Amino acid sequence: MRDHDISQRRACRLVGVDPKTVRRTRPPDCPEIREEMKDIAGKRRRFGYRRIGVLLERKGMIMNHKKLYRLYREEGLSVKRRRGRKRARGTRTPMPQAAHPNARWSLDFLADSFGASRKFRILAVIDDCCRENLCLIADTSISGARVARELDALVRIYGKPACIVSDNGTEFTSRAILRWADQNAVPWHYIDPGKPQQNAFIESFNGSLRDELLNEEIFDTLDDARRKLALWRYDYNTVRPHSSLGNQTPLEARRTLEQFESSAPGALAQTDQPNYQSQTRRLSL
């Protein structure tokens, strides 16, 4: 059209192009406004586009509300509606690998009953590296405060874990547990609701416990259940071979890893965390 004396409409007709696509120019991308909008949305997670627009106006960035809404949607800043009860979020740091003892503990609850009458619960804690069962606590009711006390006892015996993994049960998301994790500086990871495979080690342990003990025995009283659980735990840690550990027992696997680095668990456990990665590969963990 610049080199020849021809109208825009005729030129578009000759090349088969709609004149609207030629006449329309792309609006500016507004990178400064987008960055400022994302910065505000990051600090104020529950603000919609109207409140963000007010804050932008205070900084001299004035625009039509339709354009503001378009930029808001294009940046994916829409506020998600809250559903269900409020859940503890836990830490955002990546979950560490179970490369050495005390790198990661897993917690979960199981349930059973005395014959066909009253039910009781079992708190299970395992070390994901050597598959050792650290405790089996049975009681008719186990609160978050009770879980915190049991964790204090385990820390005195085995040392402080680098990370703890659990589901979103009310005991694990209670204020007592959140306070314990904060005071002991232990990252607590919560798996996604309905995704037990994210806590596979404790789920595998639960299956073994239920298949080998809970489905085989009838418990008369709480004391009887505690006695049988203690005997089974001793057998699980010291006698029962584990294919994932090269048919070693969890206790043998822990001792092998500790001897490999010439270290013993401090205080009963040490405060520093040695690297057992190469030996872990030998055990096919």
LOGUGU-782108 format. One record per atom (N, C-alpha, C): residue in three letters; x, y, z. Coordinates in steps of 0.02 Angstrom, whole numbers, plus 50000, padded with zeros to 5 digits. Layout:
ALAXYZ;...
//
This chain:
MET500414994050000;MET500005000050000;MET500435006350000;ARG501045005750028;ARG501485011550029;ARG501805012749960;ASP501955007349924;ASP502285008049859;ASP501795008849802;HIS501175006849810;HIS500685007249756;HIS500085011349779;ASP499795014849730;ASP499205019049744;ASP498585014549747;ILE498475011449806;ILE497925006749813;ILE497645007549884;SER497005006749891;SER496685007549956;SER496825001550001;GLN496765002750065;GLN496864997350114;GLN496354991750106;ARG495724993650093;ARG495194988650086;ARG495324984150026;ARG495524987249968;ARG495644983249908;ARG496264978749916;ALA496774981349948;ALA497374977249959;ALA497224971150003;CYS496824972150054;CYS496634966550097;CYS496224961450059;ARG495784963950014;ARG495374959349975;ARG495804955149928;LEU496324958249900;LEU496764954649853;LEU497164949149887;VAL497394950349947;VAL497794945349983;VAL497374940950027;GLY496714942150031;GLY496274937950070;GLY496334938850145;VAL496424945050167;VAL496504946550238;VAL495944951150260;ASP495674949850320;ASP495154954250347;ASP495464960950365;PRO495174966450345;PRO495464973050361;PRO495514974450435;LYS495094971250475;LYS495124972450547;LYS495784970150577;THR496064964750550;THR496694962250577;THR497274966850559;VAL497204970650505;VAL497734975250485;VAL497694981750524;ARG497094984050536;ARG496994990550568;ARG497134990150644;ARG496994984450673;ARG497054983950746;ARG497784983050766;THR498014987050813;THR498694986550840;THR498654983450910;ARG499144979350926;ARG499154975950991;ARG499284980951046;PRO498874980851099;PRO498974985551154;PRO499634984051190;PRO499914988951223;PRO500544987751259;PRO500454982451313;ASP500994978651327;ASP500954973051374;ASP500934975251447;CYS501144981351461;CYS501144984151529;CYS501554979851577;PRO502194978651565;PRO502584974251610;PRO502654977151680;GLU502704983851685;GLU502784986851752;GLU502174985651795;ILE501584986551764;ILE500964985451801;ILE500884978151821;ARG501064973651776;ARG501014966451791;ARG501464964551850;GLU502084967051850;GLU502534965451904;GLU502294968251971;GLU502044974451969;GLU501784977452031;GLU501174973752055;MET500754971552009;MET500154967852028;MET500334961152060;LYS500824957552033;LYS501034951152061;LYS501364952152129;ASP501724957652138;ASP502034959052202;ASP501514960252256;ILE500994964052239;ILE500454965352288;ILE500074958952303;ALA499924954952252;ALA499554948652262;ALA499954943752303;GLY500624943852297;GLY501034939352337;GLY501024941052411;LYS500974947552426;LYS500964949652496;LYS500264949252526;ARG499764950252485;ARG499064950252509;ARG498684944852470;ARG498714938752495;ARG498474932952459;ARG497724932952448;ARG497344936352490;ARG496614936252486;ARG496334942552455;PHE496734946652423;PHE496494952752389;PHE496284951052318;GLY495684953452298;GLY495464952852229;GLY495724958552186;TYR495504958552123;TYR495774963552076;TYR495554970652093;ARG494974971452125;ARG494754978252141;ARG495194981352195;ARG495344977752248;ARG495784980452300;ARG496494981552273;ILE496724976852231;ILE497384977752201;ILE497384984052158;GLY496824985252122;GLY496774991352082;GLY496814997652123;VAL496524997552183;VAL496555003452227;VAL497275004752248;LEU497644999352265;LEU498345000252285;LEU498765002452227;LEU498605000252166;LEU498975002552107;LEU498845009952094;GLU498225012152105;GLU498065019152095;GLU498455023552144;ARG498565021152205;ARG498955024952253;ARG499675025852230;LYS499905021452187;LYS500585021952160;LYS500595025352092;GLY500025028152071;GLY499995031752008;GLY499865027551947;MET499665021351955;MET499525016951898;MET498765016451890;ILE498485020951852;ILE497765021351844;ILE497575018351777;MET497055014051776;MET496845010851714;MET496105009051719;ASN495815007351662;ASN495125005251659;ASN495034998651696;HIS494464997751730;HIS494364991651769;HIS494344985351726;LYS494134986051662;LYS494134980251617;LYS494844978051601;LYS495284982851589;LYS495974981251576;LYS496304978251638;LEU496154981151696;LEU496424978551759;LEU496214971251769;TYR495594969751756;TYR495344962951765;TYR495674958151715;ARG495784960551652;ARG496104956251602;ARG496824954551623;LEU497194959551644;LEU497884958251667;LEU497884953651728;TYR497404954751772;TYR497344950651833;TYR497234943351816;ARG496804941851768;ARG496664934951747;ARG497244931951709;GLU497554935951666;GLU498114933351626;GLU498704931451671;GLU498794934751727;GLU499334933051773;GLU499144927451821;GLY498524924851816;GLY498324919351859;GLY498284920951933;LEU498044926951949;LEU498024929252018;LEU497344928552051;SER496884925052019;SER496204924452046;SER496234921052115;VAL495844923652161;VAL495824920952229;VAL495404914552229;LYS495694909152256;LYS495344902752259;LYS494874902652319;ARG494294899952309;ARG493804899452363;ARG494024894152413;ARG493984895852477;ARG494174891052529;ARG493624885952537;ARG493824879652541;ARG493344874252551;ARG493574869752608;GLY493084867452648;GLY493254862952703;GLY493574866652761;ARG493824862852807;ARG494104865752868;ARG494804868452854;LYS495024872752899;LYS495694875652894;LYS496204870352912;ARG496724869652872;ARG497224864452882;ARG497904867752896;ALA498304864152936;ALA498984866452946;ALA499374865552882;ARG499774870552865;ARG500124870452801;ARG500794867052806;GLY501094866952866;GLY501754863852872;GLY502284868052838;THR502874864952828;THR503424868452796;THR503374868152720;ARG503664873152686;ARG503674873252614;ARG504334870652585;THR504824869052628;THR505464866552604;THR505384859552576;PRO505794857652526;PRO505734850952497;PRO505844845552549;MET505484840052543;MET505554834452589;MET506234831152578;PRO506654830552631;PRO507314827452621;PRO507264819952609;GLN507764817252575;GLN507794810152562;GLN507994806552626;ALA507744800352634;ALA507924796352693;ALA508584792952680;ALA509124796852680;ALA509784794252661;ALA510174791552721;HIS509974793252782;HIS510324790852842;HIS509834790752899;PRO509984787052952;PRO509524786853009;PRO509364793753036;ASN508754794753056;ASN508494801153082;ASN508424806553029;ALA508514804752965;ALA508394809652913;ALA507654811152905;ARG507244806052915;ARG506514807052908;ARG506144801752948;TRP505674804052990;TRP505224799653026;TRP504524800152995;SER504164794652998;SER503464794552974;SER503014792453031;LEU502424795853036;LEU501934794453089;LEU501264792853058;ASP500894788553093;ASP500214787053072;ASP499854783553129;PHE499184783153123;PHE498764779753172;PHE498444773553141;LEU498364768353181;LEU497964762453164;LEU497434761553217;ALA496924757653201;ALA496384756453248;ALA496224749053252;ASP496034746753311;ASP495804739853321;ASP495334739853380;SER495124733953402;SER494624733653457;SER494774727653501;PHE494494727953562;PHE494524722353608;PHE493954717553592;GLY494104712453552;GLY493574707953530;GLY493084711753486;ALA492454712053506;ALA491954715753468;ALA491684721653507;SER492084723953556;SER491834729253599;SER492214735753588;ARG492554738153638;ARG492844744853636;ARG493454745053589;LYS493514750653554;LYS494064751453508;LYS494654754953543;PHE495244753953515;PHE495834757553537;PHE496244759553477;ARG496704764253488;ARG497114766953433;ARG497844765353446;ILE498234765253392;ILE498944763653395;ILE499324769153358;LEU499784772453391;LEU500224777253359;LEU500864773753338;ALA501014773953274;ALA501614770653247;ALA502094775953221;VAL502734775153239;VAL503264779653215;VAL503824775253188;ILE504044776753127;ILE504594772953097;ILE505124777653070;ASP505734775053065;ASP506284778553032;ASP506294776252960;ASP506184780852912;ASP506124778952842;ASP506754776052813;CYS507334777652841;CYS507964775252812;CYS508074767852826;CYS508084765952889;CYS508224758952907;CYS507584755052923;ARG507004758052912;ARG506344754752922;ARG506224752652994;GLU506604755353040;GLU506534753353111;GLU505904756353140;ASN505524752253176;ASN504934754653211;ASN505154757553278;LEU505064764053286;LEU505304767553346;LEU504834766853405;CYS504184766253392;CYS503714765253446;CYS503044763053419;LEU502674759453462;LEU501984757553451;LEU501604759153514;ILE501244764653515;ILE500894766953575;ILE500154765353567;ALA499884761353613;ALA499184759353610;ALA498804762553668;ASP498224765353653;ASP497804768353705;ASP497104769353675;THR496614770353720;THR495934771353696;THR495854778253664;SER496284783053684;SER496254789753655;SER496964792653656;ILE497174795353600;ILE497844798353594;ILE497764805353565;SER497914810353604;SER497834817353583;SER498474819853552;GLY498444826053526;GLY499044829053498;GLY499564830353552;ALA499354832253612;ALA499824833253667;ALA500174826753685;ARG499814821153683;ARG500124814653697;ARG500634812953643;VAL500474814353580;VAL500944813153527;VAL501584817253537;ALA501514823453558;ALA502094827753571;ALA502524824853627;ARG502214822253680;ARG502594819253735;ARG502974813053712;GLU502654809053671;GLU502994802953645;GLU503574804853600;LEU503494810253561;LEU504044812453518;LEU504634814953560;ASP504484818353615;ASP505024820553660;ASP505414814553686;ALA505064809153704;ALA505394803153728;ALA505824799953674;LEU505574799853612;LEU505964796953557;LEU506584801153542;VAL506524807753546;VAL507094812053533;VAL507644810853584;ARG507454809653647;ARG507954808353699;ARG508314801753686;ILE507984796953653;ILE508294790453640;ILE508684790353575;TYR508374792753521;TYR508664792053454;TYR508974798553427;GLY508834804153459;GLY509054810553431;GLY508504813853391;LYS508604820153373;LYS508084823953339;LYS508084822353264;PRO507494821153236;PRO507464819753163;PRO507544826053123;ALA507774825153061;ALA507844830953016;ALA507164832852986;CYS506684828252987;CYS506034829652958;CYS505534824552983;ILE504904826452988;ILE504364821853007;ILE503814822452955;VAL503544816752935;VAL503014816452884;VAL502394813252915;SER501814816052900;SER501184813252925;SER500624815352879;ASP500024812752892;ASP499434814952856;ASP499144821152891;ASN498544823052872;ASN498224829052900;ASN497734827452955;GLY497844822152993;GLY497404820453048;GLY497384825953101;THR496844826153138;THR496754831553187;THR497294831553241;GLU497554825553258;GLU498084825353309;GLU498734828453282;PHE498874827253219;PHE499504829753190;PHE499464837153170;THR498864839853164;THR498794846953147;THR498574851053208;SER498604848153267;SER498394851753327;SER498904856953347;ARG498694861453390;ARG499144866753413;ARG499734863853452;ALA499624858353488;ALA500164855353526;ALA500724852953480;ILE500544849953423;ILE501054847553376;ILE501394853353341;LEU501004858353320;LEU501304864153287;LEU501784867753335;ARG501604868053399;ARG502044871253448;ARG502674867053458;TRP502594860353460;TRP503174855953469;TRP503654856553410;ALA503394856553349;ALA503824857053290;ALA504184863753289;ASP503854869053311;ASP504174875653311;ASP504704876153365;GLN504564873553424;GLN505054873953479;GLN505664869553466;ASN505574863953432;ASN506134859353419;ASN506454860553351;ALA506184865353312;ALA506454866953246;ALA506494860853201;VAL505944856953200;VAL505904850953159;VAL505394852353103;PRO505604852253039;PRO505124853252985;PRO504604847652984;TRP503974849452978;TRP503424844552978;TRP503074844952910;HIS503094839452873;HIS502784839252807;HIS502114835652811;TYR501594838752784;TYR500934835552780;TYR500824833252708;ILE500624827052700;ILE500474824552633;ILE499814827452610;ASP499694827352544;ASP499074829852517;ASP498494825452539;PRO497914828352554;PRO497334824352574;PRO497154819252520;GLY497034813052542;GLY496854807752495;GLY497434805052456;LYS498054806452476;LYS498644803952440;LYS499104800052489;PRO498874794252513;PRO499304790452561;PRO499954788052530;GLN499994787652462;GLN500604785352431;GLN501184790152442;GLN501034796352462;GLN501564801052478;GLN501904799452544;ASN501604795052583;ASN501894792752645;ASN501944785152643;ALA502284782652591;ALA502264775552575;ALA502594771152628;PHE503114773552661;PHE503474769252709;PHE503024767352768;ILE502674772252796;ILE502234770652852;ILE501634766552830;GLU501394767652769;GLU500834763752744;GLU501034756452734;SER501644755252710;SER501894748352704;SER501964745152772;PHE502214748952821;PHE502274746352889;PHE501584744752918;ASN501094749052907;ASN500424747852932;ASN500144741352903;GLY500274740052839;GLY500034733952808;GLY500344727752840;SER500994728052855;SER501324722352888;SER501054721352959;LEU500964726852995;LEU500714726253064;LEU500004723253065;ARG499584725653020;ARG498904723053020;ARG498874715852996;ASP499274714152946;ASP499254707452918;ASP499564702252966;GLU500104704053000;GLU500474699253040;GLU500254699153113;LEU499924704353137;LEU499734704453208;LEU498994706053219;LEU498774711853195;LEU498094714053212;LEU497564709353185;ASN497674706453126;ASN497184701853098;ASN497274694653123;GLU497814693453160;GLU497954686753184;GLU497784685853258;GLU497774691153297;GLU497694690753369;GLU497034693853391;ILE496774691353447;ILE496194694253481;ILE496444697353546;PHE496294703753555;PHE496544707253615;PHE495984707553666;ASP496144705253727;ASP495654705153781;ASP495604711853817;THR496194714653831;THR496214721053868;THR496734725553835;LEU496774731653859;LEU497274736253833;LEU497974733953852;ASP498064731353913;ASP498714728753933;ASP498924722853889;ASP498444718653871;ASP498594712953827;ASP498804715453758;ALA498484720553733;ALA498664723353668;ALA499364726353671;ARG499524730053724;ARG500184733053730;ARG500724727753734;ARG500594722253770;ARG501094716953776;ARG501224713653708;LYS500704712253671;LYS500784708953606;LYS501104713653556;LEU500944720053560;LEU501264724853515;LEU502004725453530;ALA502194725353593;ALA502904725753612;ALA503294719753587;LEU502994713753594;LEU503324707653569;LEU503394707853493;TRP502864710053458;TRP502904710353385;TRP503414715553363;ARG503444721253397;ARG503934726453379;ARG504644723953387;TYR504784720253441;TYR505454717453450;TYR505624712653394;ASP505144708353375;ASP505264703553321;ASP505364707253255;TYR504974712553243;TYR505024716353180;TYR505704719653174;ASN505974722353228;ASN506594726153225;ASN507214721753227;THR507174715853259;THR507784711953271;THR507794705053238;VAL507224702453215;VAL507204695653188;VAL506954695653116;ARG506424699053103;ARG506094698753037;ARG506544701652982;PRO506704697852929;PRO507104700552874;PRO506694705152830;HIS507024710152801;HIS506694714952757;HIS507034714652689;SER506654713152638;SER506934712652571;SER507224719352547;SER506914724952568;SER507164731552547;SER507824733252580;LEU508014729652632;LEU508654730652666;LEU509154725252650;GLY509054721552596;GLY509484715952580;GLY509404710252629;ASN508784709252653;ASN508614703952701;ASN508944704952769;GLN509154710952783;GLN509384712552850;GLN508784714652893;THR508894714852958;THR508384717553002;THR508494725153008;PRO507994728953029;PRO508094736153037;PRO508654737853086;LEU508724733953140;LEU509264735253188;LEU509944734153156;GLU510014728853116;GLU510644727553082;GLU510804733053032;ALA510294735452997;ALA510394740852949;ALA510634747152983;ARG510324748953041;ARG510544754853077;ARG511264754153100;ARG511444748353128;ARG512134747453152;ARG512624747653094;THR512444744953037;THR512884745152979;THR513024752352958;LEU512504756352955;LEU512584763352936;LEU512994767252987;GLU512884765853051;GLU513264769353102;GLU513994767353103;GLN514144760853093;GLN514834758553091;GLN515194761053029;PHE514824761852975;PHE515124764152912;PHE515414771052920;GLU515104775252960;GLU515344782052972;GLU515694782653040;SER515784777053075;SER516114777053141;SER515784781953188;SER515114781653189;SER514734786153232;SER514204782253269;ALA514034784653328;ALA513504781553368;ALA512954786653377;PRO512334784453385;PRO511794789253396;PRO511914793353459;GLY511814799753453;GLY511984804353507;GLY511474804653561;ALA511614806053609;ALA511314808653671;ALA510754804553696;LEU510924800153682;LEU511064794453638;LEU511154796053563;ALA511084801953536;ALA511154803453465;ALA511584809653457;GLN511944810053400;GLN512354815853387;GLN511944821353355;THR512194827553363;THR511824833153335;THR511964833953261;ASP512584832353238;ASP512724833153167;ASP512434827253129;GLN512314828253064;GLN512004823253022;GLN512504820752971;PRO512834814952982;PRO513314812352933;PRO512974810052870;ASN513394809152819;ASN513134807152753;ASN513214799652745;TYR512654796152739;TYR512664788952731;TYR512434787052661;GLN512494791452612;GLN512184790252548;GLN512464784152512;SER513154783452513;SER513454777952477;SER513264771252508;GLN513264770952575;GLN513084764652607;GLN512344763152598;THR511934768352594;THR511224767252583;THR511094763852517;ARG511484765752466;ARG511404762552402;ARG511574755052406;ARG512064753252448;ARG512244746252456;ARG511664742252486;LEU511284745552529;LEU510734742052561;LEU510104742152519;SER510124745352462;SER509554745752416;SER508944748752451;LEU509054754352485;LEU508494757652521;LEU508064761252471;
//
